[in-house]
Amino acid sequence: MIEQKRILNTAIPGPKSQALQQRKLQAVSTGVSTGLPAYIEAGQGGILRDADGNQLIDFGSGIAVTSVGNGNRRIIEAVSEQIRKFTHTCFMVNPYEPYVEVCERLNELTPGDGPKRSALFNSGAEAVENAVKVARHFTGKDGIVAFDHAYHGRTNLTLAMTAKNMPYKHKFGPFASELYRVPMAYPYRWPGGPEHCATEAFGYITDQIHAQIGEENCAAVIIEPIQGEGGFIVPPSGFLRQLADWCHEHDILFIADEVQSGFCRSGDWFACDYEGVVPDLMTTAKGIAGGMPLAAVTGRADIMDTIHPGGLGGTYGGNPVTCAAALASIETMEEENLAARAKEIEAILTGRLEQLAAKYEVVGEIRGRGAMIAMELVEDRDTKEPAAALTAAINKACHERGLVTLTCGTLGNVFRFLPPLVIGDDLLHEGLDILEEAFAVSLEG
């Protein structure tokens, strides 16, 4: 058991972590970076313990992955039991029940009451690629529409849909074709102002699709209901439903990328649930399996069942150990009502961040839902010039004080808060105290 308490034995990173980082530099490609090189040896709940015995408060959850917390008892028991039975057969060679059971749960939990089918993969990017494959196969059309500030993965196809150049796309092209980008309904930075985004964005975006691509050439529109890496951008109320309805009207599939926003993270099982939007296809990963590599595409049965046998799959997709972890993770979310817990975390985060905003004018906007909250920093509230350097400085100050924080945003000026859904209120408040101290040090000296 790890005491749910921050402990600082050394500077962060400490000497053992620094030594490990030197080994990393000699063994690992420089393309694989580390934001906070405090090497973790153990974790539980809302605490990560590093090689020097420092205990860090976790506001990142491995980028929304360990939503049920590291050291989750159900996951440990389920994984241990499955490992004792067998670790792999490849579902396409010799199938097994846990794969089927995960698909059954996904079909039950995802939005929509109609018949659904699922297929399991290894990562969010892999799920997105397969959703695009399914959409093109079903519709017989090629065009895929994504949005500004989107992040869909690091493979060639998903990079073409990802908006940010550095560090994701720089010099990795050429990218896959027939992928198009339109503006995102981003209220804080909508050219006409936030008050006009709700009325203007939908019409502008659909006009662009009509003029530049043509509905008859468009297989699918893919969108993160709450954008992740792009800055936790929440579109205005009603936008997702309008977009989904427009897609259905024009025989275009609506794909919801819920890789980061799914599994209770946003205060609902899925972010689409907030407005009752039912996507044709949904991609999931990250929080699905408590840290084990698993992803899925879930969609309407009439769409998913058009794919020929062998058209979907992969050697490790739906590995039995990861499936055991997913079933235990879903059970934890249900029994502990972690969707409701995410809303409690939202109230604490937004309340404290609003106090920061009242004190520091560099806080331009606080947004998000559930335990998926962001704070955008600006040089000036009128011009909204991004404060990327200040964001990096505050993030560094948080790390030095034992708080694991993450930044994001196409402009590099957004903090994203993704604590484990099982974190205690005391750790939340202590972490926010550290954040406030990091603001003071970075802005006041």
ZIPE-V73297 format. One record per pair of residues at least 6 apart in sequence whose ideal C-beta (glycine too) atoms are under 6 Angstrom apart, sorted by the first residue. I is the first residue (numbers start at 0). GAP is how many residues later the second one is. D is the distance in whole Angstrom. If there is no record, write none. Layout:
i=I gap=GAP d=D
i=I gap=GAP d=D
This chain:
i=1 gap=42 d=4
i=1 gap=45 d=5
i=3 gap=41 d=5
i=3 gap=43 d=6
i=3 gap=420 d=6
i=5 gap=49 d=6
i=5 gap=51 d=5
i=5 gap=396 d=5
i=6 gap=48 d=4
i=7 gap=46 d=6
i=7 gap=394 d=5
i=8 gap=43 d=6
i=8 gap=44 d=5
i=8 gap=45 d=5
i=9 gap=42 d=5
i=11 gap=26 d=5
i=11 gap=42 d=6
i=11 gap=388 d=6
i=12 gap=24 d=5
i=12 gap=25 d=5
i=13 gap=38 d=3
i=15 gap=35 d=4
i=15 gap=36 d=5
i=16 gap=20 d=6
i=16 gap=21 d=5
i=16 gap=22 d=5
i=16 gap=33 d=6
i=16 gap=34 d=5
i=16 gap=35 d=6
i=19 gap=19 d=4
i=20 gap=16 d=4
i=35 gap=363 d=5
i=37 gap=12 d=4
i=38 gap=11 d=6
i=38 gap=12 d=5
i=39 gap=8 d=5
i=39 gap=10 d=6
i=40 gap=8 d=6
i=40 gap=10 d=5
i=41 gap=7 d=5
i=42 gap=27 d=3
i=43 gap=26 d=5
i=43 gap=27 d=3
i=44 gap=24 d=5
i=44 gap=377 d=6
i=45 gap=12 d=5
i=45 gap=374 d=5
i=45 gap=377 d=3
i=45 gap=381 d=5
i=46 gap=8 d=5
i=47 gap=8 d=5
i=47 gap=10 d=5
i=48 gap=6 d=5
i=55 gap=346 d=5
i=55 gap=348 d=5
i=56 gap=346 d=5
i=56 gap=370 d=5
i=56 gap=374 d=4
i=57 gap=346 d=5
i=58 gap=345 d=6
i=58 gap=346 d=5
i=58 gap=358 d=5
i=58 gap=360 d=5
i=58 gap=372 d=6
i=59 gap=344 d=5
i=59 gap=346 d=5
i=59 gap=358 d=6
i=60 gap=6 d=6
i=60 gap=357 d=5
i=60 gap=359 d=5
i=63 gap=196 d=5
i=63 gap=201 d=6
i=63 gap=222 d=5
i=63 gap=223 d=6
i=63 gap=354 d=5
i=64 gap=221 d=5
i=64 gap=226 d=6
i=65 gap=225 d=5
i=65 gap=354 d=6
i=66 gap=196 d=6
i=66 gap=220 d=4
i=66 gap=354 d=5
i=67 gap=222 d=5
i=67 gap=261 d=5
i=67 gap=264 d=5
i=68 gap=351 d=4
i=68 gap=353 d=4
i=71 gap=218 d=6
i=73 gap=254 d=4
i=73 gap=257 d=6
i=73 gap=258 d=5
i=74 gap=215 d=4
i=74 gap=250 d=5
i=74 gap=253 d=4
i=77 gap=246 d=4
i=77 gap=250 d=4
i=78 gap=242 d=6
i=78 gap=245 d=6
i=78 gap=246 d=5
i=81 gap=238 d=6
i=81 gap=239 d=5
i=81 gap=242 d=4
i=86 gap=234 d=6
i=87 gap=231 d=6
i=89 gap=225 d=6
i=90 gap=8 d=5
i=90 gap=227 d=5
i=91 gap=221 d=5
i=95 gap=224 d=5
i=97 gap=222 d=5
i=97 gap=225 d=4
i=97 gap=226 d=6
i=98 gap=219 d=4
i=98 gap=224 d=5
i=101 gap=221 d=5
i=101 gap=224 d=5
i=102 gap=15 d=4
i=104 gap=225 d=6
i=105 gap=12 d=5
i=105 gap=190 d=6
i=105 gap=192 d=5
i=106 gap=9 d=4
i=106 gap=11 d=6
i=108 gap=160 d=5
i=109 gap=172 d=5
i=109 gap=188 d=5
i=110 gap=161 d=5
i=110 gap=162 d=6
i=110 gap=167 d=5
i=111 gap=166 d=4
i=114 gap=186 d=4
i=115 gap=182 d=6
i=115 gap=185 d=6
i=116 gap=184 d=5
i=116 gap=187 d=4
i=117 gap=178 d=5
i=117 gap=180 d=4
i=118 gap=178 d=5
i=118 gap=193 d=5
i=119 gap=176 d=5
i=119 gap=197 d=5
i=119 gap=198 d=3
i=120 gap=6 d=5
i=120 gap=174 d=4
i=120 gap=193 d=6
i=120 gap=196 d=4
i=121 gap=171 d=5
i=121 gap=194 d=5
i=121 gap=195 d=6
i=122 gap=172 d=5
i=123 gap=29 d=6
i=123 gap=135 d=4
i=123 gap=161 d=4
i=123 gap=171 d=5
i=124 gap=28 d=3
i=124 gap=29 d=6
i=124 gap=30 d=5
i=124 gap=33 d=5
i=125 gap=169 d=6
i=126 gap=156 d=4
i=126 gap=158 d=6
i=126 gap=168 d=4
i=126 gap=170 d=5
i=127 gap=24 d=5
i=127 gap=25 d=5
i=127 gap=30 d=5
i=127 gap=155 d=5
i=128 gap=28 d=5
i=129 gap=167 d=5
i=130 gap=124 d=5
i=130 gap=150 d=5
i=130 gap=152 d=5
i=130 gap=166 d=5
i=131 gap=12 d=6
i=134 gap=84 d=5
i=134 gap=85 d=4
i=134 gap=118 d=5
i=135 gap=83 d=5
i=136 gap=170 d=6
i=137 gap=165 d=5
i=137 gap=168 d=5
i=138 gap=80 d=4
i=140 gap=76 d=6
i=140 gap=78 d=4
i=141 gap=36 d=4
i=142 gap=35 d=5
i=142 gap=70 d=5
i=142 gap=74 d=5
i=142 gap=75 d=4
i=142 gap=76 d=6
i=143 gap=35 d=5
i=143 gap=75 d=6
i=143 gap=76 d=6
i=144 gap=35 d=5
i=144 gap=64 d=6
i=144 gap=76 d=4
i=145 gap=15 d=4
i=145 gap=35 d=5
i=145 gap=76 d=5
i=146 gap=37 d=4
i=146 gap=76 d=6
i=147 gap=15 d=5
i=147 gap=35 d=5
i=147 gap=36 d=4
i=148 gap=14 d=5
i=148 gap=35 d=5
i=148 gap=78 d=5
i=148 gap=81 d=3
i=148 gap=84 d=6
i=148 gap=261 d=5
i=149 gap=11 d=6
i=149 gap=13 d=5
i=149 gap=80 d=6
i=150 gap=11 d=5
i=150 gap=77 d=6
i=150 gap=78 d=3
i=150 gap=79 d=6
i=151 gap=6 d=4
i=151 gap=9 d=4
i=151 gap=10 d=5
i=151 gap=105 d=6
i=155 gap=19 d=6
i=155 gap=20 d=6
i=156 gap=19 d=4
i=158 gap=10 d=5
i=158 gap=16 d=6
i=159 gap=15 d=4
i=159 gap=16 d=5
i=159 gap=19 d=4
i=160 gap=18 d=6
i=161 gap=6 d=5
i=162 gap=247 d=6
i=163 gap=246 d=5
i=179 gap=33 d=5
i=181 gap=23 d=5
i=181 gap=26 d=5
i=184 gap=12 d=6
i=184 gap=16 d=4
i=184 gap=50 d=4
i=184 gap=51 d=6
i=184 gap=54 d=5
i=185 gap=47 d=5
i=186 gap=7 d=4
i=186 gap=10 d=4
i=186 gap=49 d=6
i=187 gap=177 d=5
i=189 gap=7 d=4
i=191 gap=8 d=6
i=196 gap=39 d=5
i=197 gap=38 d=4
i=201 gap=37 d=6
i=201 gap=40 d=5
i=205 gap=40 d=6
i=214 gap=35 d=4
i=217 gap=34 d=5
i=219 gap=33 d=4
i=219 gap=35 d=5
i=220 gap=26 d=5
i=220 gap=31 d=6
i=220 gap=33 d=6
i=221 gap=33 d=4
i=221 gap=35 d=6
i=223 gap=33 d=5
i=224 gap=15 d=6
i=224 gap=31 d=6
i=224 gap=36 d=6
i=224 gap=46 d=4
i=224 gap=47 d=5
i=225 gap=8 d=5
i=225 gap=35 d=5
i=225 gap=45 d=5
i=226 gap=6 d=4
i=227 gap=32 d=4
i=228 gap=179 d=5
i=229 gap=180 d=5
i=230 gap=177 d=6
i=230 gap=178 d=4
i=230 gap=183 d=4
i=231 gap=136 d=5
i=231 gap=142 d=3
i=231 gap=184 d=5
i=233 gap=133 d=5
i=239 gap=35 d=6
i=239 gap=37 d=5
i=240 gap=34 d=5
i=240 gap=36 d=5
i=243 gap=10 d=5
i=243 gap=33 d=5
i=246 gap=7 d=4
i=252 gap=27 d=4
i=253 gap=25 d=5
i=253 gap=26 d=5
i=254 gap=26 d=5
i=255 gap=16 d=5
i=255 gap=23 d=4
i=255 gap=26 d=5
i=256 gap=26 d=5
i=257 gap=12 d=5
i=257 gap=24 d=6
i=257 gap=26 d=5
i=258 gap=24 d=6
i=258 gap=26 d=5
i=258 gap=27 d=5
i=259 gap=26 d=6
i=260 gap=10 d=4
i=261 gap=8 d=5
i=261 gap=22 d=5
i=262 gap=24 d=4
i=262 gap=25 d=6
i=263 gap=69 d=5
i=263 gap=74 d=4
i=263 gap=75 d=4
i=263 gap=78 d=5
i=264 gap=22 d=6
i=264 gap=105 d=6
i=264 gap=106 d=6
i=264 gap=107 d=5
i=265 gap=103 d=5
i=265 gap=104 d=4
i=265 gap=106 d=5
i=266 gap=72 d=6
i=266 gap=75 d=5
i=266 gap=76 d=4
i=266 gap=102 d=5
i=266 gap=103 d=3
i=267 gap=6 d=6
i=267 gap=71 d=6
i=279 gap=19 d=6
i=279 gap=20 d=6
i=280 gap=18 d=4
i=281 gap=16 d=5
i=282 gap=14 d=6
i=283 gap=12 d=5
i=284 gap=10 d=4
i=287 gap=6 d=5
i=287 gap=38 d=5
i=288 gap=33 d=5
i=288 gap=36 d=4
i=288 gap=37 d=4
i=288 gap=40 d=6
i=289 gap=35 d=5
i=289 gap=39 d=4
i=291 gap=30 d=4
i=291 gap=33 d=4
i=292 gap=29 d=6
i=293 gap=28 d=4
i=293 gap=32 d=5
i=337 gap=83 d=4
i=340 gap=80 d=5
i=341 gap=28 d=4
i=341 gap=29 d=4
i=341 gap=79 d=6
i=344 gap=26 d=4
i=345 gap=24 d=5
i=347 gap=80 d=5
i=348 gap=24 d=5
i=348 gap=68 d=6
i=349 gap=16 d=6
i=351 gap=80 d=4
i=352 gap=13 d=5
i=352 gap=22 d=5
i=355 gap=7 d=6
i=356 gap=6 d=4
i=359 gap=79 d=6
i=360 gap=20 d=6
i=361 gap=15 d=5
i=361 gap=25 d=6
i=362 gap=12 d=6
i=363 gap=12 d=5
i=363 gap=14 d=4
i=363 gap=17 d=6
i=363 gap=20 d=6
i=364 gap=11 d=5
i=365 gap=9 d=5
i=366 gap=7 d=5
i=367 gap=6 d=5
i=370 gap=48 d=6
i=370 gap=50 d=6
i=372 gap=44 d=5
i=373 gap=40 d=5
i=373 gap=42 d=5
i=374 gap=40 d=5
i=375 gap=38 d=5
i=376 gap=10 d=4
i=376 gap=13 d=6
i=376 gap=14 d=5
i=376 gap=36 d=5
i=377 gap=6 d=5
i=377 gap=7 d=6
i=377 gap=9 d=5
i=378 gap=6 d=4
i=378 gap=8 d=5
i=385 gap=25 d=4
i=385 gap=27 d=4
i=386 gap=26 d=5
i=387 gap=24 d=4
i=387 gap=25 d=5
i=390 gap=16 d=5
i=390 gap=22 d=5
i=392 gap=49 d=5
i=393 gap=44 d=5
i=393 gap=48 d=5
i=394 gap=10 d=5
i=394 gap=12 d=5
i=396 gap=41 d=4
i=396 gap=44 d=5
i=396 gap=45 d=6
i=397 gap=7 d=4
i=397 gap=36 d=6
i=397 gap=40 d=5
i=400 gap=33 d=5
i=402 gap=28 d=5
i=402 gap=31 d=4
i=405 gap=10 d=5
i=406 gap=8 d=6
i=407 gap=6 d=5
i=407 gap=8 d=5
